[in-house]
Amino acid sequence: MTRLVLLAVSAFAVLTVHSPPARVGVEATEFHLVLSRASVKAGPVVIELQNGGEDVHDLRLRRIGGKRTYVFPLTGPGVRSTRRVRLVPGRYRLWCSVSDHAHLGMRAVLRVRR
C-alpha cells in the first residue's frame, strides 16, 4: 500500500512540474493590441509579441494594483519578441509605451485566473 501511495504522489509531482506554460500571442499593429486569448491560468506564461505593423512597438505588462512592470524590448516591423513570466491571479494591463501609442489604442487587458 505504501508503495502504491508513493507511486501516485511521484506521478502527480511529475505531471505538475512538467506542465507546459500557458501561451498568449499579442499582435501589435497601428494602433491596436490584439490578444490571442482573453485569459490564462496563473503560473508560467509565455507571451509572444508579434509586430504586424509598420512602426516599431514594444510591450509593457502590469497587474492592476501591482507595482512590477514586465518590459518587452522595442520590436521592429515583422519581428517577434518572446518572454516567459510567472503571473499571479488578477487582471493585467498591456500597452505599447512608444510615444502616444497607448493613448491611440494600443492597450489591452489579460485576465489571469486561479
C-alpha positions as CSV (number, residue, x, y, z in Angstrom):
1,M,0.0,0.0,0.0
2,T,2.8,2.4,0.9
3,R,4.5,1.7,-2.5
4,L,1.2,2.5,-4.3
5,V,0.8,5.8,-2.5
6,L,4.4,6.8,-3.2
7,L,4.0,5.9,-6.9
8,A,0.8,8.0,-7.1
9,V,2.5,11.0,-5.4
10,S,5.5,10.7,-7.7
11,A,3.3,10.6,-10.8
12,F,1.4,13.7,-9.6
13,A,4.7,15.6,-9.0
14,V,6.0,14.7,-12.5
15,L,2.7,15.9,-14.1
16,T,2.7,19.1,-12.1
17,V,6.4,20.0,-12.7
18,H,6.3,19.3,-16.4
19,S,3.0,21.1,-17.3
20,P,3.7,23.4,-20.3
21,P,3.3,27.1,-19.7
22,A,0.3,28.9,-20.9
23,R,0.9,30.9,-24.1
24,V,-0.5,34.3,-25.2
25,G,0.1,35.9,-28.5
26,V,-0.1,39.7,-28.7
27,E,-0.4,41.1,-32.3
28,A,0.7,44.8,-32.4
29,T,-0.4,47.0,-35.3
30,E,-1.1,50.7,-35.7
31,F,-2.8,51.3,-33.3
32,H,-4.2,48.1,-31.7
33,L,-3.1,45.3,-29.5
34,V,-5.0,42.0,-30.1
35,L,-4.6,39.1,-27.7
36,S,-4.8,35.5,-28.9
37,R,-6.8,34.7,-25.7
38,A,-8.6,36.8,-23.0
39,S,-7.4,34.8,-20.0
40,V,-4.8,32.2,-18.9
41,K,-4.3,30.2,-15.7
42,A,-1.9,31.6,-13.1
43,G,1.7,30.4,-13.2
44,P,4.3,30.4,-16.0
45,V,3.1,32.2,-19.1
46,V,4.9,32.6,-22.4
47,I,4.0,35.9,-24.0
48,E,4.8,36.5,-27.7
49,L,4.7,40.0,-29.1
50,Q,4.3,39.9,-32.9
51,N,4.8,43.3,-34.6
52,G,2.5,43.2,-37.6
53,G,2.6,46.9,-38.1
54,E,4.9,49.3,-39.9
55,D,6.2,51.1,-36.8
56,V,8.4,50.0,-34.0
57,H,6.4,48.8,-31.0
58,D,7.2,47.5,-27.5
59,L,5.0,45.9,-24.8
60,R,4.5,46.6,-21.1
61,L,2.6,44.3,-18.8
62,R,1.5,45.2,-15.2
63,R,-1.1,43.7,-12.8
64,I,-3.8,46.2,-12.0
65,G,-2.9,47.3,-8.5
66,G,0.6,45.8,-8.8
67,K,4.0,47.6,-8.9
68,R,6.0,45.3,-11.1
69,T,6.1,46.0,-14.8
70,Y,7.3,43.4,-17.3
71,V,9.1,45.0,-20.2
72,F,9.4,43.8,-23.8
73,P,12.1,45.4,-26.0
74,L,11.4,47.6,-29.0
75,T,10.3,45.3,-31.7
76,G,10.6,46.2,-35.4
77,P,8.0,45.5,-38.1
78,G,7.7,41.8,-38.9
79,V,9.7,40.8,-35.8
80,R,8.7,38.7,-32.8
81,S,9.7,39.1,-29.1
82,T,9.1,36.4,-26.6
83,R,9.3,36.5,-22.8
84,R,8.4,33.9,-20.2
85,V,6.9,35.4,-17.0
86,R,5.2,34.0,-13.9
87,L,1.8,35.6,-13.3
88,V,-0.4,35.6,-10.2
89,P,-4.2,35.8,-10.4
90,G,-5.6,39.2,-11.3
91,R,-6.2,41.5,-14.3
92,Y,-3.1,42.7,-16.2
93,R,-2.9,45.8,-18.4
94,L,-0.8,45.5,-21.5
95,W,0.3,48.6,-23.5
96,C,2.8,49.9,-26.0
97,S,4.9,52.6,-24.4
98,V,6.2,54.1,-27.6
99,S,5.3,57.8,-28.0
100,D,1.5,58.1,-27.7
101,H,0.7,54.6,-29.0
102,A,-1.2,53.6,-25.8
103,H,-3.3,56.7,-26.0
104,L,-4.1,55.9,-29.6
105,G,-5.5,52.5,-28.7
106,M,-2.5,50.1,-28.2
107,R,-3.7,48.7,-24.9
108,A,-5.5,45.5,-23.7
109,V,-6.4,43.6,-20.6
110,L,-5.4,40.0,-19.8
111,R,-7.2,38.1,-17.0
112,V,-5.1,35.6,-15.1
113,R,-7.3,33.1,-13.2
114,R,-6.5,30.6,-10.4
